[in-house]
Amino acid sequence: MTETLSRPLPPTSRNAVVQPAVTLIERLLPADAISLTVRVAVAAVFFLSGRTKVEGVLTITDGTYFLFAEEYKVPLITSELAAHLATYAEHLFPALIVLGLLTRVSALALLAMTLVIQIFVYPTGWPTHLLWAACLLFLVRFGAGRLSLDRLFRWP
């Protein structure tokens, strides 16, 4: 089946019309611009969520502790530890992703957080979580692209 998918299509009049359009789109939307857009988009979701959990720079609010104790109830760790881990993760990993620094590791960390949210906190939120996961999986698979510190440091 792989051979069938990788073979070039025979030239047809349809390909003659479609191929120039595809070429134009690829020139107007380079992969690195798409990677940067995905990085900023998914980072914004998590960073803005993190900002709702704090006052000032990183002082976790009483409301955040209450949410983790009464609504989120993540198993295996205390609600206080979960509040700290989630809050710091939602600040650190999005910043690294935007910079394109340790992008794959950061995306994996946020993907793990997304799975925890999906499974234990908001199981009915799967359409939103699937969108986050798609962006994060893209970054895990393809990395940050050329417009990144990973590229500058020659990290995978």
C-alpha positions in Angstrom: 0.0 0.0 0.0 2.9 2.4 0.7 4.2 2.0 -2.8 0.8 3.0 -4.2 0.7 6.1 -2.1 4.2 7.2 -2.9 3.9 6.8 -6.7 3.5 10.0 -8.6 0.2 10.5 -10.2 0.1 10.2 -14.0 -0.2 13.5 -15.8 -3.8 14.4 -16.5 -5.6 17.6 -17.3 -6.7 17.8 -13.7 -3.1 17.6 -12.4 -2.2 20.3 -14.9 -4.7 22.6 -13.3 -4.2 21.5 -9.6 -0.4 21.4 -9.6 0.2 25.1 -10.3 -2.2 25.9 -7.5 -0.5 23.6 -5.1 2.9 25.1 -6.1 1.6 28.6 -5.5 0.2 27.7 -2.1 3.5 26.0 -1.1 5.3 29.2 -2.0 2.9 31.5 -0.1 2.7 29.2 2.9 6.2 27.9 3.7 6.4 25.0 6.2 8.4 27.2 8.6 5.7 29.8 8.7 3.1 27.0 9.5 5.3 25.6 12.2 5.7 29.1 13.8 1.9 29.6 13.6 1.2 26.2 15.3 3.8 27.0 18.0 2.3 30.3 18.8 -1.3 29.1 18.6 -0.9 26.1 21.0 1.4 28.0 23.3 -1.2 30.8 23.7 -3.9 28.4 24.9 -1.7 27.0 27.7 0.0 30.2 28.6 -3.3 32.1 28.9 -4.7 29.3 31.0 -1.7 29.5 33.3 -2.1 33.3 33.7 -5.6 32.7 35.1 -4.1 30.7 37.9 -1.8 33.4 39.3 -1.5 36.9 40.6 1.5 38.9 39.7 4.3 36.9 38.2 3.7 33.4 39.7 1.8 33.7 42.9 -0.8 31.0 42.7 -4.3 32.2 43.7 -6.6 30.7 46.4 -9.1 30.1 43.6 -6.6 27.9 41.8 -6.0 25.8 44.9 -9.8 25.5 45.3 -10.3 24.4 41.7 -7.7 21.7 41.9 -9.1 20.5 45.3 -12.8 20.6 44.4 -13.2 20.5 40.6 -10.2 19.1 38.9 -9.3 16.3 41.4 -6.3 14.8 39.6 -5.6 11.4 41.0 -2.3 10.1 42.5 -1.0 13.5 43.6 -2.2 16.1 46.1 -4.3 18.9 44.7 -1.8 21.4 46.0 1.0 19.7 44.0 -1.2 19.4 40.9 -1.9 23.2 41.1 1.8 24.0 41.3 2.8 21.6 38.5 0.0 22.7 36.1 0.6 26.4 36.8 4.4 26.2 36.3 4.0 23.9 33.2 1.5 26.3 31.6 4.1 29.1 31.9 7.3 27.3 31.1 6.5 25.0 28.2 4.6 27.5 26.1 7.4 30.0 26.5 9.9 27.3 25.3 7.6 26.4 22.4 7.3 30.0 21.2 11.1 30.4 21.4 11.5 27.0 19.6 13.7 25.8 22.4 13.4 22.1 23.5 10.3 22.2 21.4 9.7 18.4 21.1 10.2 17.9 24.8 7.9 20.8 25.7 5.2 19.6 23.3 5.4 16.1 24.8 4.9 17.7 28.3 1.9 19.6 27.2 0.5 16.6 25.3 0.8 14.7 28.6 -1.0 17.5 30.4 -3.7 17.4 27.7 -4.2 13.7 28.2 -4.6 14.2 32.0 -7.1 17.0 31.4 -9.0 14.8 28.9 -9.1 11.7 31.0 -9.5 13.0 34.6 -10.8 16.6 34.4 -13.0 17.3 31.4 -13.7 14.0 29.5 -16.4 15.7 27.4 -13.9 18.3 26.2 -12.4 15.9 23.6 -13.0 18.1 20.5 -10.9 20.9 22.0 -8.3 18.5 23.4 -8.1 16.8 20.1 -7.2 20.1 18.4 -4.5 20.8 21.0 -3.2 17.3 20.6 -3.0 17.7 16.8 -0.9 20.8 17.2 1.3 19.2 19.8 1.8 16.0 17.8 2.8 18.2 14.8 5.5 19.8 16.9 6.6 16.4 18.3 6.9 15.0 14.8 8.3 17.9 12.9 9.9 20.1 15.5 10.0 23.8 15.6 11.3 24.4 12.1 14.0 26.8 10.9 12.6 29.8 12.8 13.7 28.5 16.2 16.4 28.3 18.8 16.4 24.5 18.3 17.6 25.1 14.8 20.2 27.6 15.9 21.6 25.1 18.4 21.2 22.2 15.9 18.9 20.3 18.2 16.5 17.8 16.7 
